Amino acid sequence: MRKFGLFFLLGNVLWFAACGGNGGGSSTVTSVQVSCSPSIINYSQTSQCSASVGGTGNFNTAVTWSASTGTISSSGLYTPPGAMNASIQVTVTATSVQNTSVAGTASITVNPVTATGNVAPIIVDSGPDGQEVNIGYTTVKLCVPGTQTCQTIDHIQVDTGSEGLRLVSSVVNQITLPLQNSLYECLVFADGYVWGPIATADVTVGGETASSVPVHLTIPAGSSPPVPGTCSSQTSGGNEGGTPSDLGANGILGVGPFQTDCGQYCVVDGAGCGSSSQPCVYYSCPGGQSCSGTDVSENQQVPNPVVLFTATGDNNGVLIQMPSLADSNNAGTNIQGSLIFGINTQSNNNLSLAANTYPIPDSTNNSGTIVAGDIITAFNGQTYPQSFIDSGSNGLFFLDASLLGIPVCSAGGSGPNWYCPNSPFTPTLTNQGQTNNGPTGSPVPVSVTIGNADSLFATNNTAYSTLGGPIASPCSTSGGTNPVCAFDFGLPFFYGRNVFTAIDQAPVQGAPTGPFFAY
């Protein structure tokens, strides 16, 4: 009734405005802005595009849609072409009906559903035990070196926070991989450790293959040889590598920023390990007994498999592409993305997909204030130089409740490992690169949001872009001066972004040599 009353009072001017007409005075269309969500899809998915038309007067907001390949409806729903064996970049255009010289564009990345070329699909589902959230999985093919005796294993976690392929030994049950004599490894993560022998395999991920790769087979704590005390004492967490349920995956594909998982430290300091300042990583266990820390050459260490993809040249890093989670809970189920090998080596991994590059140090200084692989995050006037980007973390793990200023969940709900703000919390943050000598470049604002974990988990989804928790409780200091409080930008950070991880000493055409992150 109000609209008709106003029409009666104001006449044709309002009537034309309500109907999108351009009568009753001059009008001009000056701009068209386009957005598409999700902006990264596979060939079995669609993307909804919208256009915002700007102008003066009573201009017409209607647009016509077109796409460089595939089809798009009059309502802006984009459908890819028939499935292809390569990633493509699609340009979607919205053109003003009133002024056809004014148009806007947006890009959509379309990736293969199945492994091909330098692309391996990622899926975020409930994992091999049906209990997991925010873990991105891919599939790996293992072969006895130089043979066609192979096994394909799914639900391998994609992890930019570590290097090397690690597999729960019980899952590798169709082939027998040769072991590297008496060599065992203890690798410590934030919440536990994995322990077991080093084997050798030909490894295929997507369309990329590496030959004779040292891989880590993880075994239960009760197996022989027993876990050395110098391994288990490094963490308050237990053995995570005994079963897929312990690990939350059938294995881990570490595609982080370094060539091996231990480097020169294990070449020269491995045998003298055992203290908190010199932890043990590799062990010699002759006859499966009497394990002791040992020096290990780099070619015997578990490597980042990407550096061995030499046949294609896609061996200087990776790009992880995950779609935005656009529902009301910033969540979804069985979300699909892509692990793309190489940086600036093919049309689907161009560094221009990232807005900024963040160098990271390739070693840790003596005081521990600068740590290999870390960036600098600033919050509330304080810098945290031990922050990192890690697809292997299933949440945004930030500081503790007192420093971040939001509550953790109650013990009767999701518990103190997760944050439960009363309303979505968006901290004001910046990220900055650093080298072994300190900060480099300028701080760049970064936008993340932390939601209420109780509300998120009630939806029974498998992917959440706002899931967060404390990285330590309480945050403390080590050695009196070195903060262990930090920002861990886990998998939720990857949704809706193109995140590159460049490997140390690996040249990137037209860009700095790794290591660096870019997004």
Rosetta blueprint (number, residue, H / E / L):
1 M L
2 R H
3 K H
4 F H
5 G H
6 L H
7 F H
8 F H
9 L H
10 L H
11 G L
12 N H
13 V H
14 L H
15 W H
16 F H
17 A H
18 A H
19 C L
20 G L
21 G L
22 N L
23 G L
24 G L
25 G L
26 S L
27 S L
28 T E
29 V E
30 T E
31 S E
32 V E
33 Q E
34 V E
35 S E
36 C E
37 S E
38 P L
39 S L
40 I E
41 I E
42 N E
43 Y L
44 S L
45 Q L
46 T L
47 S E
48 Q E
49 C E
50 S E
51 A E
52 S E
53 V E
54 G E
55 G E
56 T E
57 G L
58 N L
59 F L
60 N L
61 T L
62 A L
63 V E
64 T E
65 W E
66 S E
67 A E
68 S L
69 T L
70 G L
71 T E
72 I E
73 S L
74 S L
75 S L
76 G L
77 L E
78 Y E
79 T E
80 P L
81 P L
82 G L
83 A L
84 M L
85 N L
86 A L
87 S L
88 I E
89 Q E
90 V E
91 T E
92 V E
93 T E
94 A E
95 T E
96 S E
97 V L
98 Q L
99 N L
100 T L
101 S L
102 V L
103 A E
104 G E
105 T E
106 A E
107 S E
108 I E
109 T E
110 V E
111 N E
112 P L
113 V L
114 T L
115 A L
116 T E
117 G L
118 N L
119 V E
120 A E
121 P E
122 I E
123 I E
124 V E
125 D L
126 S L
127 G L
128 P L
129 D L
130 G L
131 Q L
132 E L
133 V L
134 N L
135 I L
136 G L
137 Y E
138 T E
139 T E
140 V E
141 K E
142 L E
143 C E
144 V L
145 P L
146 G L
147 T L
148 Q L
149 T L
150 C E
151 Q E
152 T E
153 I E
154 D E
155 H E
156 I E
157 Q E
158 V E
159 D E
160 T L
161 G L
162 S L
163 E E
164 G E
165 L E
166 R E
167 L E
168 V E
169 S H
170 S H
171 V H
172 V L
173 N L
174 Q L
175 I L
176 T L
177 L L
178 P L
179 L E
180 Q E
181 N E
182 S E
183 L E
184 Y E
185 E E
186 C E
187 L E
188 V E
189 F E
190 A L
191 D L
192 G E
193 Y E
194 V E
195 W E
196 G E
197 P E
198 I E
199 A E
200 T E
201 A E
202 D E
203 V E
204 T E
205 V E
206 G L
207 G L
208 E E
209 T E
210 A E
211 S E
212 S E
213 V E
214 P E
215 V E
216 H E
217 L E
218 T E
219 I L
220 P L
221 A L
222 G L
223 S L
224 S L
225 P L
226 P L
227 V L
228 P L
229 G H
230 T H
231 C H
232 S H
233 S L
234 Q L
235 T L
236 S L
237 G L
238 G L
239 N E
240 E L
241 G L
242 G L
243 T L
244 P H
245 S H
246 D H
247 L H
248 G L
249 A L
250 N L
251 G E
252 I E
253 L E
254 G E
255 V E
256 G L
257 P L
258 F L
259 Q L
260 T E
261 D L
262 C L
263 G L
264 Q H
265 Y H
266 C H
267 V H
268 V H
269 D L
270 G L
271 A L
272 G L
273 C L
274 G L
275 S E
276 S L
277 S L
278 Q E
279 P L
280 C L
281 V L
282 Y E
283 Y E
284 S E
285 C L
286 P H
287 G H
288 G H
289 Q L
290 S L
291 C L
292 S E
293 G E
294 T L
295 D L
296 V L
297 S L
298 E L
299 N L
300 Q L
301 Q L
302 V L
303 P E
304 N L
305 P H
306 V H
307 V H
308 L H
309 F L
310 T L
311 A L
312 T L
313 G L
314 D L
315 N L
316 N L
317 G E
318 V E
319 L E
320 I E
321 Q E
322 M E
323 P L
324 S L
325 L L
326 A L
327 D L
328 S L
329 N L
330 N L
331 A E
332 G E
333 T L
334 N L
335 I E
336 Q E
337 G E
338 S E
339 L E
340 I E
341 F E
342 G L
343 I L
344 N L
345 T L
346 Q L
347 S H
348 N H
349 N H
350 N L
351 L H
352 S H
353 L H
354 A L
355 A L
356 N L
357 T E
358 Y E
359 P E
360 I L
361 P L
362 D L
363 S L
364 T L
365 N L
366 N L
367 S L
368 G L
369 T L
370 I L
371 V L
372 A L
373 G L
374 D L
375 I E
376 I E
377 T E
378 A E
379 F E
380 N L
381 G L
382 Q E
383 T E
384 Y E
385 P E
386 Q E
387 S E
388 F E
389 I E
390 D L
391 S L
392 G L
393 S L
394 N L
395 G L
396 L E
397 F E
398 F E
399 L L
400 D L
401 A H
402 S H
403 L H
404 L H
405 G L
406 I L
407 P L
408 V E
409 C L
410 S L
411 A L
412 G L
413 G L
414 S L
415 G L
416 P L
417 N L
418 W L
419 Y E
420 C L
421 P L
422 N L
423 S L
424 P L
425 F E
426 T L
427 P L
428 T L
429 L E
430 T E
431 N E
432 Q E
433 G E
434 Q E
435 T E
436 N L
437 N L
438 G E
439 P E
440 T E
441 G E
442 S E
443 P E
444 V E
445 P E
446 V E
447 S L
448 V L
449 T L
450 I E
451 G L
452 N L
453 A H
454 D H
455 S H
456 L H
457 F H
458 A L
459 T L
460 N L
461 N L
462 T L
463 A E
464 Y E
465 S L
466 T L
467 L L
468 G E
469 G E
470 P L
471 I L
472 A L
473 S L
474 P L
475 C L
476 S L
477 T E
478 S E
479 G L
480 G L
481 T L
482 N E
483 P E
484 V L
485 C L
486 A L
487 F E
488 D E
489 F E
490 G L
491 L H
492 P H
493 F H
494 F H
495 Y E
496 G L
497 R L
498 N E
499 V E
500 F E
501 T E
502 A E
503 I L
504 D L
505 Q L
506 A L
507 P L
508 V E
509 Q L
510 G L
511 A E
512 P L
513 T L
514 G L
515 P L
516 F E
517 F E
518 A E
519 Y L
